Amino acid sequence: MQVGDLIKFIGTWGPTVKPGERQTGIVMKVWTNGRTRKIQSAEVLWDNGELEAMSTQSSLEVVSESR
């Protein structure tokens, strides 16, 4: 996962997000763990216009990689 990638959310949101929102988004920023160099979290601009930092990488799937 890198900045500019199109991602899809594959987890569950809960009651705070309306059904059908935040299905896809664009990665705006990526944070890596300083010790392991693995991606720790990503800031995502969602299809409904909201910007959110996601700390769970297991719930995000890359649909289209940026070049």
C-alpha positions, 0 to 999 in steps of 0.5 A, spaced: 500 500 500 502 506 498 500 513 497 495 514 491 492 507 491 485 506 490 482 501 496 476 498 498 474 497 505 472 489 507 471 490 514 464 492 518 463 499 520 458 499 525 452 504 527 456 510 525 457 510 518 450 509 513 450 503 509 453 504 502 458 509 504 466 509 505 466 503 500 472 505 496 477 510 498 484 513 496 490 513 500 493 520 502 498 518 507 502 512 510 505 511 516 510 505 517 513 502 524 520 505 525 522 498 528 519 493 523 518 498 517 511 495 516 505 499 514 502 501 521 496 505 518 494 509 512 490 516 512 484 515 507 480 519 503 473 516 502 468 516 497 463 520 501 468 526 502 471 524 509 478 523 511 480 518 516 486 515 519 485 507 519 490 503 523 487 496 521 491 494 515 487 487 515 480 491 513 483 495 507 484 491 500 488 495 494 484 495 488 488 499 484 495 501 485 498 508 483 504 508 479 
